[in-house]
Amino acid sequence: MRHELYRVADLPVLQNRTFADPQSARASASADLVLVQDEQSGLIFNQAFDADMLSYDADYQNEQAHSGQFQKHLSDVEGIIARHFKGQELIEVGCGKGYFLELLKGQGYAITGIDPAYEGDNADVIKAPFTRGLGLAADAIVLRHVLEHIQDPVSFLAEMAEANQGGQIYIEVPCFDWILEHRAWFDLFYEHVNYFRLDDLRRMFGTVHEAGHLFGGQYLYIVADLSTLRLTPEQPVPRLDLPEGFTASLDRAVQIIQAAPEQGSAIWGASSKGVIYSLFLQRAGVAVDRVVDINPAKQGRYLPLSGVQVSSPQEAMDALPEGAHLFVMNSNYLEEIKRMTGGRYVYHAVDSASFH
């Protein structure tokens, strides 16, 4: 049995893909999100998900490492990995552009990466999906921000456990409890088929060495023994419901922008959160003047479905009057953004409790 939690139509299929012109951005693929909880496993996922809709290419941009705050997060992760895996051979499955892999290599780890979308020239990265046929095995597997994209996460882990003949695993994924607590409706994407809570991950393994939260609570992690993977939980799982007023902050943002149109407004952050937020504001009948991002690969390009163009911080500061409303998509970066913009705007951390 499945219990429905939330439903939204026409989300961008790939929220981090940018476009060269507004027409192709507006015409890009969309699909629905129907979030359900499986009553046996307790897992939360989009039952309307179709993996065939997704195709990753060079226009897909998800590099967060431009930010000092995010680099600090990666060094926190390295600290956890050092506690458990120092001196061991590692495989990073889904190593992306290889930023974290290079960081670990620089710390002296023996590590192989696997990712079909890898673009670099490191001979230790295999450009393929992880399968048994690769014949790869290591003491430990690093799986950062992969499991939320995999349609059947438990089967995927089981396949990995078999291919690697057990071993240890570090898993990091976005935290669904954080999304609920902060009413972060803009953190629900088509591309993420699964939404995990810490208890969900703990239930999956017989032996858990360490588990907790990272990145201001937005991510959760677990270090576990892969050979103790459980295909179904041992105890019945409590039923989840969304909190009251889950999407109320959208109305608040609409009111702020409508109350003073001459003041100007911008969204800071053109990654997943900002893509969804700007799209829903547009659908609610208001438009921000700018969507800003520090990633040079996004600047000057257009966001899916909304067709909004991404500005650099400098362009935005040149165009926005003092006192303009800045909707900051990730409060982890708020202080960094205030420093960068000299404190001249009205800052709204849309994921903070005070914004609802």
C-alpha positions in Angstrom: 0.0 0.0 0.0 1.1 3.6 -0.7 -0.1 6.7 1.1 0.0 10.0 -0.9 1.7 13.0 0.6 2.0 15.7 -2.0 1.3 16.3 -5.7 2.5 18.9 -8.1 2.2 19.1 -11.9 4.8 20.2 -14.5 8.1 20.4 -12.8 11.3 20.7 -14.9 12.6 17.2 -15.7 16.2 18.3 -15.2 16.2 21.4 -12.9 20.0 21.9 -13.3 20.1 21.9 -17.1 20.4 25.5 -18.5 19.5 26.7 -22.0 21.1 29.0 -24.5 17.9 30.9 -25.3 14.5 31.6 -23.5 12.5 29.7 -26.2 14.2 26.4 -25.8 14.2 26.9 -22.0 10.4 27.4 -21.9 9.8 24.4 -24.3 11.9 22.0 -22.2 10.5 18.8 -20.8 8.3 18.8 -17.7 6.7 16.0 -15.6 4.7 15.5 -12.5 5.6 14.7 -8.9 3.3 12.4 -6.8 5.0 11.9 -3.5 4.0 8.7 -1.7 5.1 6.7 1.3 5.4 2.9 0.9 3.7 1.6 4.0 5.9 -1.5 4.3 9.4 0.0 3.7 8.5 3.5 5.0 10.4 4.9 2.0 9.1 8.1 0.4 9.3 8.5 -3.4 7.7 10.0 -6.5 5.5 7.3 -7.9 5.1 9.2 -11.2 8.8 9.1 -11.9 10.0 7.8 -15.2 13.8 7.4 -15.5 13.7 7.5 -19.3 12.8 11.2 -19.1 16.2 12.0 -17.7 19.3 12.4 -19.8 22.4 14.2 -18.5 24.8 16.0 -20.8 27.3 18.8 -20.9 24.6 21.5 -20.4 23.8 19.9 -17.0 25.4 22.1 -14.3 25.4 21.1 -10.7 28.8 22.2 -9.4 28.5 23.8 -6.0 32.2 23.9 -5.2 32.5 27.6 -6.2 31.3 28.5 -2.7 33.5 28.6 0.4 30.6 27.3 2.5 30.3 24.2 0.3 34.0 23.6 0.4 33.8 23.6 4.2 31.0 21.0 3.9 33.2 18.8 1.8 36.0 19.0 4.3 33.5 17.9 7.0 32.7 14.9 4.9 36.4 14.1 4.5 36.7 14.1 8.3 34.0 11.4 8.6 35.6 9.4 5.8 39.0 9.7 7.6 37.5 8.4 10.8 36.3 5.2 9.2 38.2 4.6 5.9 41.7 6.1 6.4 44.3 3.9 4.5 41.6 1.9 2.8 40.9 1.5 -0.9 37.8 3.5 -2.0 35.4 3.6 -4.9 33.3 6.8 -5.3 30.1 5.8 -7.3 28.6 8.8 -9.0 31.7 11.0 -8.6 30.2 13.7 -10.9 32.8 16.2 -12.2 35.3 14.6 -9.8 35.8 17.5 -7.4 35.5 15.4 -4.2 37.4 12.5 -5.7 40.3 14.9 -6.4 40.1 16.3 -2.9 40.4 12.8 -1.4 43.2 11.9 -3.8 45.0 15.0 -2.6 44.7 13.7 0.9 46.4 10.5 -0.1 43.5 8.1 -0.6 43.6 5.3 -3.1 40.3 6.0 -4.9 38.6 5.0 -8.2 35.6 7.0 -9.5 32.7 5.8 -11.5 30.3 8.2 -13.4 28.9 8.1 -16.9 28.7 11.9 -17.0 32.4 12.5 -16.0 34.1 15.0 -18.3 37.7 15.2 -16.9 40.8 13.3 -17.8 41.7 11.4 -14.6 42.6 7.8 -15.6 41.2 6.6 -12.3 37.6 7.5 -13.2 35.5 5.1 -15.3 32.9 6.7 -17.5 30.1 4.1 -17.0 27.3 3.3 -14.6 28.3 1.0 -11.7 27.6 -2.7 -12.6 28.9 -6.0 -11.4 30.6 -6.5 -14.9 33.1 -3.8 -14.1 34.8 -6.2 -11.7 35.6 -3.4 -9.3 35.9 -4.0 -5.5 37.2 -1.9 -2.7 37.2 -1.8 1.1 34.6 1.0 1.1 32.2 2.7 -1.2 31.4 6.4 -1.2 27.9 7.3 -2.4 27.2 11.0 -2.2 24.0 12.4 -3.6 23.3 9.4 -5.8 20.7 7.4 -3.9 18.0 10.1 -4.3 18.2 9.6 -8.1 17.9 5.8 -8.2 14.5 4.3 -8.8 14.8 1.3 -6.5 17.4 2.3 -3.9 17.4 -1.0 -1.9 17.9 -3.2 -5.0 20.7 -0.8 -6.1 22.5 -1.2 -2.7 22.0 -4.9 -2.9 23.6 -5.1 -6.3 26.5 -3.0 -5.0 26.9 -5.2 -1.9 27.0 -8.3 -4.1 29.4 -6.7 -6.7 31.7 -5.5 -3.9 31.3 -8.6 -1.7 30.3 -6.4 1.2 32.6 -3.8 2.6 31.7 -0.5 4.2 29.7 2.3 2.7 29.3 6.1 3.2 26.0 7.4 2.0 25.0 11.1 1.9 21.6 12.3 0.7 19.3 15.3 1.2 17.3 15.1 4.5 13.5 15.0 4.1 13.0 15.8 7.7 14.8 19.1 7.1 12.6 19.8 4.1 9.5 19.2 6.2 10.7 21.2 9.2 11.6 24.2 7.0 8.6 23.9 4.8 11.1 23.8 1.9 8.6 22.8 -0.9 11.1 24.1 -3.4 13.4 21.2 -2.4 11.1 18.7 -4.1 12.3 18.0 -7.6 11.4 15.5 -10.4 15.0 14.5 -10.6 15.0 13.3 -7.0 12.9 10.2 -7.0 13.6 9.4 -3.3 13.4 11.4 -0.2 15.1 10.0 2.9 14.9 10.5 6.6 17.7 9.3 8.9 15.5 6.5 10.3 14.9 5.2 6.8 18.7 4.8 6.2 19.2 3.3 9.7 16.5 0.7 9.1 18.3 -0.5 5.9 21.4 -1.8 7.7 22.0 -4.2 10.6 25.3 -2.5 11.4 25.6 1.3 11.4 28.9 2.7 12.5 27.9 6.4 12.5 25.0 8.5 11.2 23.9 12.1 11.5 23.4 15.4 9.7 25.6 17.7 7.7 25.4 21.1 5.9 23.3 22.8 8.5 20.9 19.8 8.7 20.1 19.8 5.0 22.0 16.6 4.3 22.1 13.4 6.2 24.8 10.6 6.2 25.3 7.1 7.4 28.4 4.9 7.6 27.3 1.3 7.5 28.4 -2.3 6.8 27.1 -3.0 3.3 26.9 -6.8 3.9 24.3 -6.1 6.6 21.8 -4.5 4.2 18.2 -5.4 4.9 15.7 -5.7 2.0 12.7 -5.0 4.3 12.5 -3.3 7.7 12.2 -5.5 10.8 9.7 -3.3 12.5 6.5 -1.6 11.2 7.2 1.9 10.0 5.2 4.9 11.3 3.0 6.8 8.8 4.1 10.2 7.8 2.1 13.3 7.0 3.2 16.7 5.6 3.1 19.6 8.1 0.4 22.2 8.1 1.1 25.2 5.7 3.8 23.3 3.8 3.7 25.7 0.8 2.6 28.9 2.6 5.9 30.7 2.1 5.1 31.0 -1.6 2.1 33.4 -0.8 4.4 35.4 1.5 7.0 35.9 -1.3 4.2 37.0 -3.7 2.9 39.6 -1.2 6.4 41.0 -0.6 7.1 41.5 -4.3 3.6 42.8 -5.1 3.7 45.3 -2.1 6.6 47.3 -3.6 7.2 46.6 -7.3 9.5 49.6 -7.6 11.8 48.3 -5.0 13.1 45.5 -7.2 13.7 41.8 -6.3 16.0 39.0 -7.1 16.4 35.3 -6.2 19.9 34.4 -5.2 20.7 30.8 -6.2 20.0 29.4 -9.7 20.4 25.7 -8.7 17.6 23.4 -8.0 15.9 25.4 -5.3 16.0 28.7 -7.2 14.8 27.0 -10.4 11.6 25.7 -8.6 11.1 28.9 -6.6 11.3 31.3 -9.6 9.0 29.0 -11.7 6.3 28.9 -9.0 6.5 32.7 -8.4 6.0 33.1 -12.2 3.0 30.8 -12.1 1.6 32.8 -9.2 1.7 35.9 -11.4 4.8 37.7 -10.1 8.3 38.0 -11.6 11.6 38.8 -10.0 13.9 41.1 -11.8 16.9 38.7 -11.5 18.0 35.2 -10.7 21.6 35.3 -9.5 24.3 32.6 -9.4 28.0 32.6 -8.7 28.6 29.6 -11.1 30.0 31.1 -14.3 28.7 28.1 -16.3 25.1 29.2 -15.5 25.5 33.0 -16.1 23.8 34.3 -19.2 21.9 31.1 -19.7 18.2 30.4 -19.2 16.3 28.3 -16.6 14.0 25.4 -17.6 10.3 26.2 -18.1 10.4 29.7 -16.6 12.9 30.9 -19.3 14.4 33.3 -16.7 18.0 34.4 -17.5 20.8 33.9 -14.8 22.8 37.0 -13.8 26.3 37.2 -12.3 26.4 38.8 -8.8 28.0 41.9 -10.4 25.3 42.3 -13.0 22.6 42.0 -10.3 24.3 44.5 -8.1 24.7 47.0 -11.0 21.0 46.6 -11.8 19.2 46.3 -8.4 18.5 49.4 -6.3 19.5 49.6 -2.7 16.8 48.1 -0.5 15.7 45.6 -3.2 14.3 42.3 -1.9 16.8 39.4 -2.2 15.3 35.9 -1.7 18.2 33.8 -0.6 17.5 30.1 -1.5 19.9 28.5 0.9 20.4 30.1 4.3 23.8 28.3 4.5 25.1 31.0 2.1 23.3 34.0 3.7 26.3 35.5 5.4 28.5 34.9 2.4 25.9 36.7 0.2 25.5 39.6 2.6 29.3 40.1 2.5 29.4 39.9 -1.2 26.6 42.5 -1.7 27.8 44.8 1.1 24.5 44.4 3.1 22.7 46.9 0.8 19.5 44.8 0.3 16.6 43.3 2.3 17.5 39.6 2.7 14.9 36.9 3.0 16.2 33.4 3.8 13.3 31.5 2.4 14.2 28.3 4.1 14.3 29.7 7.6 11.5 29.2 10.1 10.9 32.9 10.4 10.0 33.3 6.7 6.8 31.2 6.8 
